[in-house]
Amino acid sequence: MQEEQNRLLGAMTEFQDPALLARTLEYFISGEVRTQNVFLLMGQMAANHAGADLTWQFMKDHWDVFVKMYEKSKMLGRLIEGVCSMLVGPEYEDDVRAFFSVYPVEEAERSIAQSLERIRVNTRWLARDGALIASWLRGYYPQSDDAFMPVV
């Protein structure tokens, strides 16, 4: 069933092992996954703390594949937003801006601008509240490692 397949694909975005995440990203563009699901899955993986940077790098490295996959459709903008809006840090804002200055996407200009704004908001929020949130999480999850704690 398609619904079950989508659930299983979504679960693959939750791996913590970078090697498994990398294999999953390759699978997404193998032709085995419906194109209308790829941009959603890429966004899910970008939301995974262990997958955000890897997903952004993968999208850049395979940009030609994604451009061909979505050929100037609105899905390309949704892919950009799904992946880029999960990034945190001024270095990502600079990288996203630089990438899309070299590879402009006219039909996704708004998505790019919104993603850049989201990166700025994420960065300010983490700088302001990251230590407080990490402290609160440690109070509720003292046995866990710091792998999922906000980086401040």
TIFIVEX-188238 format. One record per atom (N, C-alpha, C): atom name; z negated, x, y negated. Coordinates in nm, 3 decimals, padded with zeros to 5 digits. Example, Ala and Ser with C-alpha at 12.3 -4.5 7.8 and 13.67 -1.06 7.14 Angstrom:
! TIFIVEX-188238
   a       pz       px       py
   N  -00.780   01.319   00.569
  CA  -00.780   01.230   00.450
   C  -00.780   01.320   00.330
   N  -00.708   01.285   00.225
  CA  -00.714   01.367   00.106
   C  -00.787   01.290  -00.003
//
This chain:
! TIFIVEX-188238
   a       pz       px       py
   N   00.000   00.083   00.118
  CA   00.000   00.000   00.000
   C   00.000   00.088  -00.125
   N   00.074   00.045  -00.225
  CA   00.085   00.123  -00.348
   C  -00.049   00.139  -00.418
   N  -00.129   00.036  -00.418
  CA  -00.260   00.043  -00.483
   C  -00.348   00.151  -00.419
   N  -00.347   00.157  -00.288
  CA  -00.425   00.258  -00.217
   C  -00.369   00.398  -00.244
   N  -00.238   00.410  -00.246
  CA  -00.176   00.539  -00.278
   C  -00.218   00.585  -00.417
   N  -00.217   00.495  -00.514
  CA  -00.259   00.530  -00.650
   C  -00.404   00.575  -00.654
   N  -00.490   00.509  -00.579
  CA  -00.631   00.547  -00.573
   C  -00.647   00.688  -00.515
   N  -00.573   00.716  -00.410
  CA  -00.581   00.849  -00.347
   C  -00.525   00.957  -00.439
   N  -00.415   00.927  -00.506
  CA  -00.360   01.023  -00.602
   C  -00.460   01.051  -00.714
   N  -00.524   00.946  -00.763
  CA  -00.626   00.964  -00.866
   C  -00.742   01.050  -00.819
   N  -00.781   01.033  -00.694
  CA  -00.890   01.114  -00.639
   C  -00.852   01.262  -00.635
   N  -00.724   01.290  -00.618
  CA  -00.679   01.429  -00.615
   C  -00.696   01.498  -00.750
   N  -00.710   01.420  -00.858
  CA  -00.728   01.481  -00.990
   C  -00.872   01.523  -01.014
   N  -00.960   01.492  -00.921
  CA  -01.103   01.520  -00.937
   C  -01.149   01.648  -00.868
   N  -01.059   01.718  -00.801
  CA  -01.097   01.845  -00.739
   C  -01.159   01.938  -00.843
   N  -01.247   02.024  -00.799
  CA  -01.306   02.124  -00.888
   C  -01.247   02.262  -00.864
   N  -01.187   02.283  -00.749
  CA  -01.127   02.411  -00.713
   C  -00.993   02.426  -00.786
   N  -00.979   02.528  -00.871
  CA  -00.853   02.546  -00.945
   C  -00.730   02.558  -00.855
   N  -00.745   02.616  -00.737
  CA  -00.630   02.629  -00.646
   C  -00.585   02.491  -00.598
   N  -00.679   02.403  -00.567
  CA  -00.643   02.267  -00.525
   C  -00.582   02.188  -00.641
   N  -00.637   02.207  -00.760
  CA  -00.581   02.140  -00.877
   C  -00.437   02.186  -00.902
   N  -00.414   02.315  -00.889
  CA  -00.279   02.369  -00.910
   C  -00.182   02.311  -00.806
   N  -00.224   02.304  -00.681
  CA  -00.138   02.245  -00.577
   C  -00.111   02.097  -00.606
   N  -00.211   02.028  -00.657
  CA  -00.195   01.887  -00.691
   C  -00.094   01.871  -00.805
   N  -00.103   01.955  -00.907
  CA  -00.006   01.949  -01.017
   C   00.136   01.969  -00.966
   N   00.155   02.065  -00.878
  CA   00.287   02.090  -00.821
   C   00.335   01.967  -00.743
   N   00.243   01.904  -00.672
  CA   00.279   01.784  -00.596
   C   00.325   01.672  -00.690
   N   00.261   01.660  -00.804
  CA   00.297   01.555  -00.899
   C   00.444   01.563  -00.942
   N   00.498   01.683  -00.951
  CA   00.637   01.698  -00.997
   C   00.733   01.725  -00.882
   N   00.686   01.708  -00.760
  CA   00.769   01.737  -00.642
   C   00.874   01.630  -00.613
   N   00.862   01.515  -00.679
  CA   00.949   01.403  -00.647
   C   00.883   01.305  -00.552
   N   00.767   01.339  -00.499
  CA   00.694   01.252  -00.406
   C   00.612   01.145  -00.480
   N   00.587   01.168  -00.608
  CA   00.507   01.075  -00.688
   C   00.599   01.004  -00.786
   N   00.582   00.873  -00.797
  CA   00.666   00.796  -00.889
   C   00.644   00.846  -01.033
   N   00.755   00.860  -01.106
  CA   00.746   00.915  -01.242
   C   00.656   00.831  -01.332
   N   00.650   00.701  -01.310
  CA   00.564   00.618  -01.394
   C   00.416   00.643  -01.367
   N   00.385   00.714  -01.258
  CA   00.246   00.751  -01.229
   C   00.211   00.893  -01.273
   N   00.312   00.977  -01.287
  CA   00.285   01.118  -01.315
   C   00.209   01.136  -01.445
   N   00.253   01.072  -01.553
  CA   00.185   01.094  -01.680
   C   00.041   01.043  -01.677
   N   00.015   00.937  -01.601
  CA  -00.122   00.887  -01.587
   C  -00.210   00.987  -01.512
   N  -00.155   01.040  -01.404
  CA  -00.229   01.136  -01.323
   C  -00.254   01.267  -01.399
   N  -00.156   01.309  -01.477
  CA  -00.175   01.429  -01.558
   C  -00.288   01.408  -01.659
   N  -00.294   01.289  -01.718
  CA  -00.403   01.258  -01.809
   C  -00.537   01.255  -01.739
   N  -00.541   01.200  -01.618
  CA  -00.665   01.199  -01.541
   C  -00.710   01.341  -01.510
   N  -00.617   01.427  -01.474
  CA  -00.655   01.564  -01.442
   C  -00.702   01.638  -01.567
   N  -00.639   01.609  -01.680
  CA  -00.680   01.673  -01.805
   C  -00.821   01.630  -01.844
   N  -00.863   01.510  -01.802
  CA  -00.997   01.461  -01.831
   C  -01.103   01.527  -01.742
   N  -01.058   01.592  -01.637
  CA  -01.147   01.664  -01.546
   C  -01.181   01.798  -01.612
   N  -01.309   01.825  -01.628
  CA  -01.353   01.950  -01.693
   C  -01.284   02.073  -01.630
   N  -01.271   02.072  -01.499
  CA  -01.211   02.186  -01.430
   C  -01.059   02.189  -01.443
   N  -00.999   02.078  -01.489
  CA  -00.854   02.070  -01.491
   C  -00.788   02.069  -01.627
   N  -00.864   02.059  -01.734
  CA  -00.805   02.042  -01.868
   C  -00.712   02.157  -01.905
   N  -00.764   02.278  -01.902
  CA  -00.684   02.394  -01.941
   C  -00.567   02.414  -01.845
   N  -00.593   02.399  -01.718
  CA  -00.490   02.415  -01.616
   C  -00.377   02.314  -01.636
   N  -00.411   02.190  -01.669
  CA  -00.311   02.086  -01.688
   C  -00.227   02.114  -01.812
   N  -00.292   02.156  -01.921
  CA  -00.218   02.190  -02.043
   C  -00.122   02.305  -02.016
   N  -00.169   02.409  -01.948
  CA  -00.082   02.523  -01.918
   C   00.032   02.482  -01.827
   N   00.004   02.398  -01.730
  CA   00.107   02.349  -01.638
   C   00.213   02.270  -01.713
   N   00.170   02.185  -01.803
  CA   00.266   02.106  -01.880
   C   00.356   02.198  -01.963
   N   00.298   02.299  -02.023
  CA   00.380   02.394  -02.101
   C   00.476   02.470  -02.010
   N   00.426   02.517  -01.898
  CA   00.509   02.596  -01.806
   C   00.623   02.515  -01.745
   N   00.605   02.385  -01.733
  CA   00.704   02.298  -01.670
   C   00.761   02.195  -01.768
   N   00.760   02.231  -01.895
  CA   00.802   02.138  -01.999
   C   00.942   02.083  -01.973
   N   01.032   02.169  -01.930
  CA   01.169   02.123  -01.904
   C   01.172   02.015  -01.796
   N   01.086   02.024  -01.697
  CA   01.078   01.924  -01.591
   C   01.033   01.790  -01.648
   N   00.932   01.794  -01.734
  CA   00.880   01.670  -01.792
   C   00.980   01.607  -01.890
   N   01.049   01.690  -01.967
  CA   01.150   01.637  -02.059
   C   01.260   01.567  -01.979
   N   01.303   01.630  -01.871
  CA   01.406   01.568  -01.788
   C   01.353   01.442  -01.719
   N   01.229   01.447  -01.674
  CA   01.168   01.334  -01.603
   C   01.161   01.210  -01.692
   N   01.130   01.230  -01.819
  CA   01.109   01.116  -01.909
   C   01.219   01.098  -02.014
   N   01.314   01.186  -02.017
  CA   01.433   01.178  -02.103
   C   01.416   01.088  -02.226
   N   01.341   01.137  -02.319
  CA   01.323   01.072  -02.449
   C   01.265   00.932  -02.440
   N   01.185   00.906  -02.341
  CA   01.120   00.775  -02.331
   C   00.981   00.784  -02.394
   N   00.917   00.671  -02.408
  CA   00.782   00.667  -02.462
   C   00.682   00.733  -02.368
   N   00.720   00.746  -02.242
  CA   00.629   00.808  -02.145
   C   00.603   00.955  -02.178
   N   00.698   01.021  -02.240
  CA   00.677   01.161  -02.278
   C   00.563   01.170  -02.380
   N   00.561   01.078  -02.475
  CA   00.451   01.073  -02.571
   C   00.319   01.043  -02.505
   N   00.323   00.956  -02.406
  CA   00.200   00.922  -02.334
   C   00.150   01.042  -02.252
   N   00.243   01.119  -02.196
  CA   00.206   01.242  -02.125
   C   00.137   01.338  -02.221
   N   00.198   01.358  -02.337
  CA   00.143   01.450  -02.436
   C   00.002   01.407  -02.476
   N  -00.015   01.280  -02.508
  CA  -00.148   01.231  -02.545
   C  -00.248   01.245  -02.432
   N  -00.207   01.210  -02.311
  CA  -00.298   01.216  -02.198
   C  -00.349   01.356  -02.171
   N  -00.262   01.454  -02.187
  CA  -00.301   01.592  -02.159
   C  -00.368   01.656  -02.280
   N  -00.309   01.644  -02.396
  CA  -00.357   01.718  -02.514
   C  -00.483   01.660  -02.576
   N  -00.502   01.530  -02.568
  CA  -00.618   01.472  -02.635
   C  -00.749   01.502  -02.563
   N  -00.742   01.564  -02.448
  CA  -00.862   01.602  -02.374
   C  -00.908   01.745  -02.408
   N  -00.828   01.817  -02.484
  CA  -00.859   01.956  -02.514
   C  -00.964   01.965  -02.625
   N  -01.042   02.073  -02.620
  CA  -01.148   02.093  -02.718
   C  -01.144   02.237  -02.765
   N  -01.137   02.257  -02.896
  CA  -01.144   02.390  -02.954
   C  -01.029   02.417  -03.049
   N  -01.058   02.488  -03.156
  CA  -00.952   02.517  -03.255
   C  -00.836   02.597  -03.195
   N  -00.863   02.675  -03.091
  CA  -00.755   02.751  -03.028
   C  -00.654   02.657  -02.963
   N  -00.701   02.544  -02.910
  CA  -00.610   02.446  -02.852
   C  -00.530   02.375  -02.959
   N  -00.594   02.343  -03.070
  CA  -00.521   02.280  -03.179
   C  -00.406   02.370  -03.224
   N  -00.436   02.499  -03.240
  CA  -00.333   02.595  -03.280
   C  -00.223   02.605  -03.175
   N  -00.263   02.607  -03.047
  CA  -00.167   02.621  -02.938
   C  -00.076   02.499  -02.928
   N  -00.135   02.380  -02.938
  CA  -00.056   02.256  -02.931
   C   00.042   02.252  -03.048
   N  -00.007   02.283  -03.167
  CA   00.080   02.282  -03.286
   C   00.194   02.382  -03.269
   N   00.162   02.501  -03.222
  CA   00.265   02.605  -03.203
   C   00.367   02.564  -03.096
   N   00.318   02.508  -02.987
  CA   00.408   02.468  -02.878
   C   00.509   02.364  -02.927
   N   00.459   02.262  -02.996
  CA   00.549   02.155  -03.038
   C   00.629   02.190  -03.164
   N   00.598   02.302  -03.226
  CA   00.688   02.350  -03.332
   C   00.810   02.417  -03.269
   N   00.791   02.475  -03.151
  CA   00.902   02.536  -03.077
   C   00.978   02.430  -02.997
   N   00.905   02.334  -02.942
  CA   00.965   02.227  -02.860
   C   00.936   02.091  -02.925
   N   00.998   02.062  -03.037
  CA   00.969   01.935  -03.105
   C   01.015   01.815  -03.021
   N   00.940   01.707  -03.033
  CA   00.972   01.584  -02.962
   C   00.970   01.473  -03.067
   N   01.086   01.445  -03.121
  CA   01.096   01.350  -03.231
   C   01.033   01.215  -03.197
   N   01.062   01.165  -03.078
  CA   01.010   01.034  -03.041
   C   00.861   01.035  -03.010
   N   00.798   01.152  -03.009
  CA   00.655   01.161  -02.980
   C   00.577   01.225  -03.095
   N   00.635   01.227  -03.214
  CA   00.565   01.290  -03.327
   C   00.428   01.227  -03.351
   N   00.423   01.095  -03.341
  CA   00.295   01.026  -03.362
   C   00.195   01.064  -03.253
   N   00.239   01.072  -03.129
  CA   00.151   01.111  -03.019
   C   00.097   01.252  -03.039
   N   00.182   01.341  -03.086
  CA   00.140   01.480  -03.111
   C   00.037   01.482  -03.223
   N   00.063   01.410  -03.332
  CA  -00.031   01.406  -03.444
   C  -00.165   01.347  -03.401
   N  -00.162   01.240  -03.322
  CA  -00.286   01.179  -03.274
   C  -00.361   01.273  -03.180
   N  -00.288   01.347  -03.099
  CA  -00.352   01.444  -03.009
   C  -00.419   01.556  -03.087
   N  -00.352   01.604  -03.190
  CA  -00.412   01.709  -03.274
   C  -00.539   01.659  -03.341
   N  -00.535   01.535  -03.389
  CA  -00.655   01.477  -03.451
   C  -00.766   01.462  -03.348
   N  -00.732   01.421  -03.228
  CA  -00.833   01.404  -03.122
   C  -00.895   01.539  -03.085
   N  -00.814   01.645  -03.082
  CA  -00.868   01.779  -03.055
   C  -00.969   01.817  -03.163
   N  -00.935   01.790  -03.289
  CA  -01.027   01.820  -03.401
   C  -01.156   01.740  -03.387
   N  -01.145   01.612  -03.356
  CA  -01.263   01.527  -03.340
   C  -01.348   01.575  -03.222
   N  -01.284   01.603  -03.109
  CA  -01.356   01.654  -02.992
   C  -01.431   01.782  -03.025
   N  -01.365   01.870  -03.097
  CA  -01.423   02.000  -03.132
   C  -01.543   01.983  -03.223
   N  -01.531   01.899  -03.325
  CA  -01.643   01.875  -03.418
   C  -01.759   01.807  -03.345
   N  -01.726   01.710  -03.260
  CA  -01.830   01.638  -03.187
   C  -01.908   01.733  -03.096
   N  -01.837   01.817  -03.024
  CA  -01.904   01.910  -02.933
   C  -01.989   02.010  -03.011
   N  -01.938   02.059  -03.123
  CA  -02.016   02.152  -03.205
   C  -02.144   02.086  -03.257
   N  -02.132   01.959  -03.294
  CA  -02.246   01.887  -03.350
   C  -02.346   01.844  -03.243
   N  -02.297   01.792  -03.130
  CA  -02.385   01.727  -03.033
   C  -02.390   01.792  -02.895
   N  -02.312   01.896  -02.872
  CA  -02.303   01.954  -02.739
   C  -02.434   02.003  -02.683
   N  -02.514   02.073  -02.762
  CA  -02.641   02.127  -02.713
   C  -02.738   02.014  -02.680
   N  -02.741   01.911  -02.762
  CA  -02.828   01.796  -02.738
   C  -02.789   01.725  -02.609
   N  -02.660   01.706  -02.589
  CA  -02.613   01.637  -02.468
   C  -02.642   01.721  -02.344
   N  -02.618   01.852  -02.352
  CA  -02.647   01.940  -02.239
   C  -02.795   01.935  -02.204
   N  -02.880   01.933  -02.304
  CA  -03.025   01.926  -02.280
   C  -03.061   01.793  -02.214
   N  -03.004   01.685  -02.263
  CA  -03.030   01.553  -02.205
   C  -02.984   01.548  -02.060
   N  -02.864   01.599  -02.032
  CA  -02.812   01.599  -01.895
   C  -02.899   01.681  -01.802
   N  -02.947   01.795  -01.850
  CA  -03.034   01.877  -01.766
   C  -03.162   01.803  -01.731
   N  -03.210   01.718  -01.819
  CA  -03.328   01.637  -01.791
   C  -03.305   01.537  -01.681
   N  -03.185   01.488  -01.670
  CA  -03.151   01.390  -01.566
   C  -03.096   01.455  -01.439
   N  -03.040   01.573  -01.453
  CA  -02.980   01.641  -01.338
   C  -03.029   01.785  -01.330
   N  -03.161   01.807  -01.318
  CA  -03.213   01.944  -01.322
   C  -03.168   02.030  -01.204
   N  -03.130   01.968  -01.093
  CA  -03.089   02.043  -00.974
   C  -02.944   02.091  -00.981
   N  -02.867   02.040  -01.077
  CA  -02.724   02.073  -01.081
   C  -02.702   02.206  -01.152
   N  -02.585   02.263  -01.127
  CA  -02.549   02.382  -01.202
   C  -02.494   02.338  -01.337
   N  -02.459   02.431  -01.421
  CA  -02.411   02.399  -01.555
   C  -02.260   02.379  -01.560
   N  -02.195   02.362  -01.445
  CA  -02.050   02.352  -01.443
   C  -01.997   02.233  -01.522
   N  -02.075   02.126  -01.530
  CA  -02.025   02.010  -01.601
   C  -02.090   01.994  -01.738
   N  -02.173   02.089  -01.777
  CA  -02.239   02.081  -01.906
   C  -02.142   02.116  -02.019
   N  -02.158   02.053  -02.135
  CA  -02.073   02.088  -02.248
   C  -02.088   02.233  -02.287
   N  -01.979   02.294  -02.323
  CA  -01.979   02.433  -02.367
   C  -01.996   02.433  -02.517
   N  -02.101   02.499  -02.565
  CA  -02.126   02.502  -02.710
   C  -02.126   02.644  -02.761
//
